[in-house]
Amino acid sequence: MHIRKLVLSVCVVCLTVPVAFAQDEFYPIDSVSIQYPDDIGGDFWPASNLIQGPGVGFEADEPYEKFGGGDANNWVTTDDCGFPADYIDCVGEPVIFLDLGQDRALDEISMWGYEDTNTNGWREFSLRFASDADGADGYGSSISYNPTFIQEDFFEYLAVERQSFDFSENVNARYVELTVTDNYFDDPGDGTGEEGWGPGGDRVGIGEIAFRASGGFEPPTPEPGIDFYDIADITSSMSDSDLWPASNLIAGPGEGFNASEPYASLGGGPDGAWVTTDPGGFPSDYLEVEDPPELIIDLGEDVALNEIDVWGYSSGNANGVLEFELEFATAADGDDGFGASISYNPTFGDVELDPTIRQQFSFEEEVMARYVKFIATDNYYEDPGDGTGELGRPPGGDRVGLSEIAFPVITDIDPLAPLDDGRLTDPQERADYVHNILGTWFGDSNLDGEFNSSDLVLVFSEGLYETGDKAGWAAGDWDGDMQFGSSDLVTAFIDGGYEAGPRPDAVVAVPEPSAFVLAFLAALGLLRLRRR
């Protein structure tokens, strides 16, 4: 009995202890603007009233009530259709653009109503978002979340109370687009409607907008953006007769396609796509009338490539590239030397018709090249070409087109990879890579740009000389047989770089082996015989 009384008294004390709740904080909003459909309509009370914020537009403390109404505290449109009328039906949906100044972690939107004496106040709205990287016009580019909210009951809609709408997912955004999709217009709008909401609806208004500073989640760390190589030039084998020029294919990030994820295309048409003429007329199969069109892509210098990205031509016809193959050439090969030093010649298929999405095609091996030949070997033509084929492809195929090409920069390039993995066994290809890509001499095992005694110390310290074990460039394999032996030393010394300093840009004449070199090789031979 005594125990029960004690427990009860403790519980009573617990219930009387006041609970302190943390106050919400709100992000500042830099600016707000309104867009009206087809430039119809306008502000009656200014949009700037929407972002007055805590302490000005609404109380800074709980319950965060709005301070006032009227022309100093609300935004509302003009009544362009007169009274009674439904503003949304008559004028359309006004769109509110809000700039938070920087990317903010968002998990809700707070709003205060317009007036509870008429039905002009917002009832339903939708949101879209854009990050700082997307820019003020990039809504939906990297953030696909697009929620719609509705305040069903007019009688719970009070102009002074904060109404908080929680997001179903967290958003990290700078720009917010708010589209007012409905107000409380109750037909016929004069207060005699079935809902009993009162007169109005010939305008649209809101009292205040704010975003609670989110503490509920850590803003996601943005994924590092992808860099793309600059493309110096693209020419087409059909340049004299192309309908839209191949130069449209190199607009690049921020112009041809979005500069951040998901890298969506920014446009097509005569200013954003390449397409051939239709030499056979419509309907016909371009590739039965003409040879496969070729594009010569100049990257300006030798760069490391392991992928090509393309954007389709059009979803509305069958002219888009379906399959293509690639050939490569180095700067030394020249723009007509495809296949001379690089034998890799991949073919890719199933390019989607969708021109908006980035389509990635990875290489099976890394290529160091300046020039890329893109050969369009097939489009989406389906007999008879008028859209009635069995596969259900759209009409067309009398042309060949594409909207964008890009090559992602490889950020983790291993300069020794082509030398160590057996790709460059041809002596001429190997010499070209060492001299023109690495810019050094055979024998430069530490890749400091010179071949000297420190390189010899390094390779002999690896202990692989004449062992038959696998060796890479840094361990003495300079001739490409994946072992370190006397033939590697011959290759290095005949190259003429020993103690010659950094390799000059100009082609260096190969000197005769010096007396020191011959003596050194002879000493190695004697050492080998002695070991035997």
Number of C-alpha atoms within 10 A of each C-alpha: 5 6 7 9 10 10 10 11 10 11 11 10 9 10 9 8 8 7 7 6 7 7 11 15 15 15 17 17 20 11 15 17 14 18 15 16 12 8 8 12 20 17 16 16 17 17 22 16 22 26 23 18 20 19 12 14 25 25 15 17 12 11 13 19 18 24 16 15 16 13 12 13 24 27 24 24 22 16 23 15 15 12 16 19 22 26 27 18 11 15 19 17 19 21 19 18 18 23 20 18 15 15 17 19 22 23 20 18 15 15 21 27 24 26 20 17 13 19 26 28 30 27 23 16 18 15 19 21 26 25 24 17 18 22 14 17 12 18 21 16 21 19 18 12 15 13 12 15 15 14 16 11 11 17 10 10 20 16 24 22 17 23 18 14 16 13 16 10 10 18 22 21 25 23 27 19 23 18 19 24 19 22 26 27 30 22 20 16 21 18 18 13 14 10 13 12 22 22 23 27 28 27 30 30 26 24 31 26 21 25 23 17 16 18 12 10 11 10 16 10 7 7 8 8 11 15 15 15 17 18 21 13 15 21 16 21 15 19 16 9 14 18 17 18 21 27 20 22 25 22 20 20 20 14 13 25 26 23 22 20 17 15 21 21 24 17 17 21 13 13 15 24 27 24 24 23 16 22 14 15 14 16 19 22 27 26 19 10 13 13 13 19 20 19 19 21 24 21 19 15 17 18 18 21 20 16 18 15 16 22 30 26 29 21 15 14 20 27 29 31 30 23 17 20 16 19 21 27 25 27 19 17 18 12 17 13 16 21 14 15 20 19 13 15 13 14 15 15 14 13 22 21 23 17 25 24 18 22 18 15 16 13 16 10 13 17 21 21 25 24 28 19 22 21 21 24 19 22 27 26 29 22 18 16 21 18 18 13 14 9 9 9 20 20 23 28 30 26 29 29 26 27 31 28 23 24 23 17 17 17 9 7 11 10 15 14 14 17 22 20 12 13 17 21 17 13 12 11 15 21 20 18 21 20 18 19 19 14 16 23 26 28 33 26 24 16 18 10 17 23 26 16 12 12 21 17 11 16 23 13 11 13 14 18 20 11 11 11 11 13 23 21 24 20 24 30 29 30 25 22 17 22 23 29 20 17 14 22 22 18 16 21 23 17 19 22 23 22 10 12 13 15 18 11 10 7 9 12 8 11 11 11 15 13 9 9 17 13 12 13 17 12 12 15 12 11 11 13 9 8 6 6
